[in-house]
Amino acid sequence: MLKAFAQHARSQVFAFVTVPATRFRLTRRLRINILRKSSSSSRQRSLLQSTRVRFSRYCSSSSSRPSSAIMGSSSVLGELLHYPLARRDDSVVEDYHGVKIADPYRWLEDPDAEEVKEFVQNQVKLTDSVLEKCETKEKLRQNITALFDHPRYDSPFRRGDKYFYFHNTGLQAQDVLYMQDDLDAEAVVLLDPNTLSDDGTVALNTFSVSEDAKYLAYGLSSSGSDWVTIKLIKIEDKKVEPDTLSWVKFSGITWTHDSKGFFYGRYPAPKDGEDIDAGTETNSNLYHELYYHFLGTDQSQDILCWRDSDNPKYMFGAEVTDDGKFLIMSIEEGCDPVNKLYYCDLSSLSGGLESFRGSSSFLPFIKLVDTLDAQYSIISNDETLFTFLTNKDAPKYKLVRVDLKEPNSWTDVVEEHEKDVLAWLILVQYLMFLLGKDNTFFFSFTSFLTPVYSEVAVPGFDREAFQPLSKDRTKIPMFIVAKKDIKLDGSHPCLLYAYGGFNISITPSFSASRIVLSKHLGAVFCIANIRCGFTCQQAELLDDFISGAEYLVSAGYTQPSKLSKTRPFGCALAHVGVMDMLRFHKFTIGHAWTTDYGCSENEEEFHWLIKYSPLHNVKRPWEQHTGNLVQYPSTMLLTADHDDRVVPLHSLKLLATLQHVLCTSLENSPQTNPIIGRIEVKAGHGAEFSMLSFTSYNKQFPWLTDFENVKQIDEAADRYSFMAKMVNAPWTE
């Protein structure tokens, strides 16, 4: 649960089945913002999530016969699909512990190759030709736009004598940062990310206001990339200062309390002569470094606070305690909920941080926890007495306390509960409120039927016409939302959604696009919290997802005639998935996921991975089920060209494999359901991060809301109109 702080992977799986609804109680989520707590810096992390959709249990076809570009007659589209031919290089074979594995589309791993660009262009043309025949696309776009056009606010926070908050008038691509002298004063715009680029592809990724409210440090990302450039604004006159920090990634911005500068994390710059389009590269992110930047200086003069050349996969996060005296550094290697914990007594530095300028020495960190066997998150401190949330000998977490003067003596403050996980989201903020200097705090909540923060009137949306439902006390808990008094006749399409990694649960949030899906296509949407994470093999994750759908079918909730006979899915949408489970660790931050998935370089783990790796488990289902004409469901793989977290090569290689095995290598293929890919240009990891990308609130808790914007509206219209066409869901007003 705590690992939601980390920031390396997020992928999604959608599948459509037919599901009726039953009644359960309303579930809502609470978000609290305490005055004077960091707006983004130390605790901000992106999500560590990665889910794959399994299309078949079987091994990949080895067919290499000449292919035809025109194969299959779509029973839904009513015409032949013109699948692009993709070159197969059968000479690429790798030996995994004595097992020979072919990789004929490895050339698709090079994003700069002209052949890859041509492949992408051809796939875009194919997808566009399919979407042109999806009649509900424009209606979906218009209705999602109308429903999304309502004002949105995030809860305020205070720095110095000023208050700050984000606001969106309705259809602004990014939320705007406002400032006011007090809660009754007129608010003024401090930073409008919508003005940062003409095409809207430069986004606010992170930000932090100095303790005295004199400076705003903010990080910008381009085209959805995880790479960030930090800039600085002088708040009094809103002047952009010359400070520019490059090659920042997986980092917050953590000010020292004297407001002279801030800590941040970055990777080494590319070697001289390397010309890269940041966000499209695939090389591994290694040798993370922790720096301190003094205001008004060039980045070359920043203090290198820490790095570990012996452990290139380590990543460093920094946090300054509420009293400003200590710097806490968390060290992580992968996605397991474990970290090392070092601290530096800033108040004891002779000459302060300035004394380290031009020095080759690191800051004098003291190792409080120097093993990667548990997770430790700071709650608060009173001088040298620190309180942490930890899973040390407590899988459900507990609160512990230690005095830095006696680092070997730890005591439990709140013991692990027998059944319940200690929910830090509210607990941490509540303690901050009790221990802080302020006597006011703000809270906001969201649910499937309520937008975030304040009670906002959404034009065209009647909350009373819908009901949220949840399946309680089951092995796989699910939330279900549908129209009230829906007829349980099995005729309704359903969006079955799940995350599948890093022990993260998906809880209720408001989504305009899902409401339109229910209102006009009669759909039910269901969120299944399948098993996933650090103690669960990913094959179990996929079994849970499939079992959830099969349960809905076996219980009579679905209409079998609308579903694929291979699996109970009429349509599958796979978002930015990790599809090549044998090579994922070789690209960008993929090495951090091996703690969750395993690694093919380990023989035992290779045998786990090969069993469910989507790329290596594509086979013609009609050859496995004699006498039954079965095929893959209509499938759309979604990715983006600047996704440097789950790089697009995963989706491209799987797309080429699916089309070859199921379609272009055969004449008169039984695969009549379309297999297409939606490839977003100048966008990053998932549509929800392509433009808003942590602009709203402090994004300390980015999983609390569905970030929808203009770019996402188009994407939602595409995927939902494709779904509607494939499962024959009629539009109703």
Residue, then its C-alpha position, 0 to 999 in steps of 0.5 A: m500500500l505504501k509503495a504507491f509513493a513510488q513512481h516507476a510503472r503504471s499500466q492498465v487492463f480493461a475488458f468488457v463483459t455483460v454484467p447486471a447490478t445489485r445494491f450495496r452501500l455508497t463508498r467514498r474516499l477521503r483526502i486530507n490536506i493539512l496546512r503547512k505540509s509540503s505541497s509536492s516535495s518529499r512525499q510526491r511519487s508517481l505510481l508503481q503499477s504495471t498490469r498485463v492482459r492475458f489473451s491466451r494461455y498458449c505458446s507463440s506460433s513459430s510460423s514464418r510463411p509469407s504473409s498477406a496484408i489483407m486477412g480476415s472478414s470482421s463480423v462486426l465491421g463487415e469488411l476485410l481489415h488491411y493489416p500492415l505487414a511487419r518484417r520478421d527476423d527469425s535469426v534473433v534467438e536468445d538462450y534462456h537457461g537452455v531454452k531457445i526463445a525467438d524474438p523476431y520483432r526485436w527491431l521494434e525496440d529501436p524507437d528512432a529506426e525509420e522502419v519502426k516509425e513506418f510500422v507505427q504510421n501503418q498501425v495508426k492508419l489501420t486504427d483510424s480506419v476502424l474507428e471511422k466505423c465506430e458510430t458512437k465516437e463523436k457522440l461520446r466525445q461530445n457528451i464526455t466533453a459536456l459532462f467534464d465541463h465543470p469547475r474543479y478545485d483542490s484543497p488549499f495549503r499554506r506556506g508562510d503567510k499565503y495560501f495556494y490551491f489548484h483550480n480548473t474552470g472546466l475544460q482547461a487542459q491543465d489545472v492552474l495554480y492560484m495564490q491568495d493572502d488569506l482565505d477571504a482574499e481575492a485569488v490571483v494566478l501564480l502559474d498557468p501551465n496551459t501557457l507553457s507551450d503552444d500545443g499543450t504538451v509541456a506539463l507541470n510535473t511537480f512543484s514546491v513552495s519555499e517555506d517563506a513563500k517567496y519562491l516557487a520551484y516547479g518541474l516541467s515534462s514534455s510530451g508526457s515523459d518522466w524527464v523533468t526540467i526544474k524552473l524557479i519563479k519569484i512569487e512577489d513579481k512572478k518573475v521566472e528566474p534563470d535557474t534551470l535544472s535538467w535530467v531530473k527524474f523520479s524526484g520531488i523538490t524539498w526545500t531547506h527551511d532557510s529557503k536558500g535552496f532545495f534537494y532534488g534527484r537526477y540522473p547523469a546527463p547524456k554523454d557529449g554528442e548524444d542527441i536524444d529526444a527525452g522520453t523516447e530513449t529506452n536505455s536503463n535509468l541507472y546511477h541516480e544522484l541526490y543534489y542540493h541547488f542554491l538559488g541563483t546559481d548554475q546547476s553545475q555548482d549544485i552540491l552532490c549530496w549522495r550517490d552509490s556507484d556500487n549500486p547503480k539501481y539505487m534511487f534516493g528520496a529526500e525529506v526535511t523534517d518539520d522542524g527543519k533540523f534533519l534531512i531524511m534520505s530514503i534509499e530504494e532499489g526496486c518496487d518491494p516495500v523496503n528501503k534504507l533510511y539515512y539521516c543528516d543533522l543539518s543543524s550541526l553542519s559547521g558552515g551549513l550547506e554552503s561549506f560543501r560548495g566545491s567539495s567532493s565530499f558527500l553530506p555526512f549521512i548517518k545510517l539508521v537502517d542499512t538493510l533492505d528488509a522493511q519499509y520505513s516512512i517518517i511520520s514526525n519527530d520531536e528533536t531526536l525522537f522519531t516516529f515511523l510507519t513500518n512493516k518491519d515484522a508487521p505486514k499490516y504495518k505499525l507505528v514505531r519510535v526511535d531516539l537517534k541517540e539510541p538507534n538500536s532501541w525501537t519501541d512500538v507506538v501503535e501495534e499491528h492490527e490482527k486483521d486491518v492494514l494501518a491506513w497511513l493516508i489519513l493517519v499520517q495527515y492526522l498526526m501532522f495536524l496534531l503535531g503541527k503549528d496550525n489549527t486549521f486543516f482542509f479535507s476533500f473526498t471523492s466517490f464514483l458519483t462525486p467529484v473531488y474536493s467541494e460539492v460541484a454541480v456537474p451539468g447533465f449529471d444526476r447523481e441520484a440516477f446511479q448507484p455504486l455497488s461493491k461485492d463484500r467479503t469475497k476473495i476478489p473485492m469489486f466495486i460496481v456502478a450502474k444506473k438505478d433500477i437496472k434490469l438484470d437481464g444480462s444485456h448490458p455491456c460492462l467495463l471490467y477494470a483492474y490494476g495488477g501490480f505493486n500491491i496497490s488497490i484501486t478505490p472510488s474516484f469520479s470519472a466523467s467518461r465512465i458516467v457517460l459510458s453508463k448513461h448512454l451505452g447502458a454500461v456497468f463499470c466494475i473495478a476488481n481489486i485482484r491480488c497483486g504485488f510483492t508476495c503474489q506471482q503475476a500468473e495468479l494476478l491474471d487468473d484473478f482477473i479472468s476468474g472475476a469475469e468468469y464468475l460474472v458469467s457463471a452467476g448469470y450476470t452476462q449474455p454469452s452471445k456477446l462475449s468471446k468464447t475463448r475468454p469471457f471478454g467481448c473486447a479487451l483494452a490494454h493500456v501501456g502494458v508490460m508485454d515482454m516479460l523476458r526483457f522488460h528489465k532492460f529498458t528505462i526504469g524496468h529494472a526496478w520492477t524485478t522485485d515484483y515480477g522476477c527476472s528472466e536472468n534468474e532461471e527459476e523466475f524465467h520459468w515463471l515469466i515464460k508461462y504468462s508473458p503476453l508476448h510469448n503466449v500468443k497462439r491460435p486458439w482454434e488450433q487448441h479447441t478442435g471443432n470450436l471456432v474460437q478466436y481472440p476478442s476484439t483487442m486494442l493495445l494503447t501506448a504512447d511514443h514518449d512513454d519512457r516508463v513502460v516503453p512502447l516497444h512492449s505494445l508494438k511487439l505484441l501487436a505485431t505478434l498478434q497480427h502475424v500469428l492470428c491474421t497475416s500468416l493465414e489465408n481466410s483466418p478465423q480471427t475476424n475480431p479486429i486486433i489494433g493499436r492506438i498509439e498516442v503521439k507526444a504523450g507519455h505513460g497513460a492518457e491520465f498523465s499525458m497532459l495533467s501529469f501531477t498538476s492538480y493538488n500537490k500530487q502527493f496522492p496521485w491515485l486519488t483522482d482520475f485525471e481527465n482532460v481534453k486529450q483524454i476525452d479524445e482517447a476515451a471516445d476512441r476506446y469506448s466507441f471501439m468497445a461499443k462497436m465490438v460488443n454491439a452496445p446501442w446508444t441511447e439518449 
